[in-house]
Amino acid sequence: MRRLPPLNALRFFEAAARHSSFLHAAKELHVTASAISHQIRTLEEFVGTPLFRRDGRQVLLTREGENYLQAVREGMALLAAATDRLVAPRSSGILTLSVAPAFATPWLVPRLAAFQLKHPDIEVRLISSLDLVDFSRSDVDAAIRYGAGLWPGLQSHRLFADDLVPVASPSFRKDPARLQTPTDLREVTLLHVLPRLGQWRMWFSAAGVSDVDAERGPKFHTTPLALDAAISGQGVAIADRSLIEEHLRAGRLITLLDLPLPSERAYYLVYPEKRANDSIVLAFRKWLLDEINRSPSTTSD
C-alpha cells in the first residue's frame, strides 16, 4: 500500500489554502495558528517541497501547492461522498458529479448557485478531475465527459462542441500590427493543455499555416492553469469560446484572429443506465440542458 501523507495535515492544508491565511484557518478548525503552521510544515517535509509562500499576513500557494490542492480536494470530496452514502439514504438528495476541470471552473461552477436555488433539497458534491470515473466502483452519480459520445453502458446527452479560438491577455493588443494573420502566431509563445496537446496543430492546419512547431511552448495539466498563464501575459492559449465567456466579459482575456475551429468532439452529460430514472439525476439533466439552450454561445442536441 502506498504511503499516505498525514491526513490531519491535509485538512489544515486545504483550510489554509482556501482562506489564504493560517489565522483564519485556525479559527475555522478551532485550533491555534501555530498548530496550523506546524501541520503545514509537517506536510511540506513529507512531500519534500514548499506548498506556501509567505506574503506579510497572507500565505499564497506555490505552483506545487496549487497542483497538490486540486488533488487533495478531489480526494476529500470522494471521501465525503462515500461517507454520505453510508450514513444518509438516497432520499437525502445528494448528487455527486465528476466534471473535467476545463468545464467545471469556467462554466459549471458559476451557474451551480442557480441549480441550488431551484432545487434546495439537492446537495451537489462536485469532483473536478481529468480521470474517467468508473461508475461500477465509485459513488459518482453522473459525469461530464469530453469525447465522441460513445460510452457502452452509459446514457449520454450532448451539451456542446468545442469552438476553439486563440486567446490572450489584452496586453497583446497594445501593438496593433503585432497579430494580423494566423502566421503571426509563429512568433508568440503557445500555451498547451497536456490532455489536448493536438489542438494548436489542428487550428494551424485549418488556418492554412504550415512550417510551424505547433507543440512548442509551456504545457499545463488543466485548461484553467493554461488560461491563468494567458491572463498573466505568458503567451497565447487555445480554448473553447463557450467556456471562457466570463473571462471575455471581464476583460481578462481577448480572442485573437477570430477564426474558430469547430470540433467533432463535444461535452456530454453521462450516467449509468441504472440511473436513467433517478429523480435527482433527471432534475440535474433537465436544468443543465435548459441552461445550455439559454446560453447564446452553446448549442445542444
Secondary structure, DSSP 8 states (H G I E B T S, - for coil): ------HHHHHHHHHHHHHT-HHHHHHHHTS-HHHHHHHHHHHHHHHTS--EEEETTEEEE-HHHHHHHHHHHHHHHHHHHHHHHHHS-GGG-EEEEEE-HHHIIIIIHHHHHHHHHH-TT-EEEEEE-SS---GGGS---EEEEEESS--TTEEEEEEEEEEEEEEE-GGGGSSTTS-SSGGGGGGS-B-EEGGGTTHHHHHHHHTT--S--TT-S-EESSHHHHHHHHHTTS-BEEEEGGG-HHHHHHTS-EE-S---EEEEEEEEEEEEGGGTT-HHHHHHHHHHHHHHHH-TT----
